[in-house]
Amino acid sequence: MKLNEKIKAIHLRKLGRSYSEIRRRVNVSKGTLSLWLRDIELTLEQRAELKGRQKSRYEGAKANQRKRIERTKKIIGESKKEAKLFLKNPLFLMGLMLYWAEGSKRGEQINFSNSDPRMIKFMTGWFRKICKVPERKFRIKLYIHSLHCRKDIEKYWSELTNIPLDQFQKTQIKPTSLRHRKHSLYNGTCAIRISNKDLFRRIKGWRLGILDQFKI
């Protein structure tokens, strides 16, 4: 198997392919690839072509980065203004403050985790009513200690959030040194996950808008 991969890697290099291009087609480490290809010299034409492709990819990546930054600024700017319209809406303010306290702030991914069932139920409602998240976009991830693990744990959170089980990600069961359950009604930690970068930016804009209103 390794011999076939080596032959393929050498062939691709002789065609003027870069190491990264070869590794996408040959599943070996960078170190192994360097060892295999160290004696292969590219022609001047191949080097020029390779450099051109690399420059084109870099320029494309920079263009995408600029677009992402511009889009982010636009969404945050618009949602900062939008926040003023929600100042008298207690549902909006309470959910925003809870997300500010307990939700993810990085990675442009919505992630709200808590073990309090009432808080999770409230936030699923907030995402539905205020953020207008489509039902198909909801994902649930559960974290439970092995001592508290029960067969009906996923069903419990599914009924509470009204999110079907086929939208649940694999439950993470954490080992524990405890021998007895301390909280018989403990149902683990539930994480609401929503993959929506624009919504993440919008929530950030709302928060900044509220801070502006209170001069904080």
N, C-alpha and C positions, 0 to 999 in steps of 0.2 A: 504493500500500500504506500509506504513512504517513498519507495523508488518511483512509483507512478506519479506521485505528487511532485517529486524533485524534477522529473523529466518535464512535467507540465509547467512548473515554475520557470525552468531554464528556457523553455520554448517561448513563454510569454515575455520574459526579460529580453530575449533576443529580438522580439518584435517591438521593443521600446517601451514596454509597460512599466509603470512605477511600482515600487514595493507595495504601496497601499492597494493599487489596482490588482496586483497579483494575489495579495492576501484575501481579497474578497472572493477569489476563485479557488484558492488553495488554502486549506485549513491547517496552517502551521504557524509557529511563533515567529516573531520578527527576527529573533536571534538565529533561528534555524534557517530562515530565508536569507539572511545576510551571509551565513556560512555557505550556503549552496551557490549564491550568486556573486560572491566576492571577486571572482576571476573574469566575470563577463563585462566587457567594455561596450558602452553604447557608442554609436557613431555620432558625429557632430549634428547630423540632421535629426537623429532620434533625440538627442539631448535638447535641441532647440524646440522640437515638437512637444516634448515632455514639459519643458519649462512653460511653453505657451498654454498647455492644458492646465497646469497648476495655477498659472496667473488668472486664467479664465474662471476657474473654480473659486479662487480667492475673491475675485471681483464680484462674482455671483453671491458668495456668502456675505460680503460686505453690503451689497445692495439689499439683500434680505434682512440683514441686521438693521439697516437704516429704516426700511419699511416697518419692521417690528417696533422700533423705537418711536417712529412717528405715529403709528397706530395706537401704541400704549399711551402716548401723551394726549392724543385726541380723546380717547375713551375716558381717561382720568379727568381731563379738563371738563368734558361734558357732564360726567357724573358728579363732579364737585358742585357744579351749578344745580344739578338735579337734586342733590341732597337738601337744598333749601326748601324744596317743595314738600319734603317728607318730614320736616321738623315737628309738625303737630301730629304725626302718625306714631303712636306708641309702639305698635307692632314693628315698624321699621327701626325705630331707635333701639328697642330692646334687643332685637335680633342682631343689629349691627354691633352693639356693644358686646354681646355674647361672642360673636365671631371675632371681634377684636381681641377679646380675652383668651378664647380657647381655640380659635381657628388658625390654620396655617397662614404664614405671611411670606413664604418663599416658594420658588418653583413654579409659580403661576398655576397651581393646582388647588382646587377647593378641597379642604380636608377639615372637618370638624369632629372632634372626639370628646366623648364624655361617658361616664358610667351612670349618670342620672337619667332615668327613662323619660322624665318630664321634660328635661332640657333637650334631649334628642327629638322627642315628639314635637316640641315647640320649633326647633330649628328646621326640621323637615317641612313644617308648615310655612316657615319663613322663606325657605328656598322656593317653595311652590307659589306662595301668594305675592311676595315682594320681588323675588328674583326671576320668577316665571320660568323655572327650570322644568323642561319636559320630563315626564315620568321615566322615559327610557334612558335618561342621562344619569339617574341616581345609581350609585353603587354603595354597598355596605360591606365594611370589613370589621369583624369581631375579634377581640382579644380577650382570652379567658384563661385563668389559671387552671391547671389540670384538676385541682381539688374541687373546683366549682363547675366542672364541665358536665353538661347534661345533654341528653339527646334532643330535647325540645328547645335548646337555647336559640337556635337560628329562627325557629318558628315564632318564638316569643318576640324577637326584634322585628320580624317580618310583619306580624300583626300590629305591633305598636307603630311602626313607621308607614305601614301600608305600601311597602315595597316588596315585590315578589322575590321568592327565594332564588330564582334564576339570575337575579341581579346582585346576589351576594357573592363576594369574593371568598376565597378559602379562609376559614376561621383559623386564627393563630392561637394554638394552645401552648401556654407558657408553663414550664415546670415550676413547682413550688416545694419548699422544704416543710411546709405546714402539714400537720397530720389530720387536723380537724377543721371543718368549715367554720370561720368566724362569723360570717354573715350569710345566713341561710337563704336570704332573698337576693343575694348578689348575682347579677346576670352578666358580669364582665363589662368591658368597655366597647362601646359602639362608635365606629367612625363613619361619618357620612362623607362620601367622596364623589366629586363631580369634576369631570374633565372638561373645563371650559376656561380658556385663558382670558377671553374677553370679560367674562363674569368676574374672574379674580381681579382684573384691572378695575372693573366697575365698582366692586366693593371697596377697593383701595381708594378710589376717587371719592366715594361716599364718606369714608372715614376722614379723609383730608378736608372734605367740604364741611363736615360737622366741626372739625377742629378750627377751621377758619371762622365759622360762625361764633364760636365761643372764645376766639382770639387766643387759642392755646398753641 
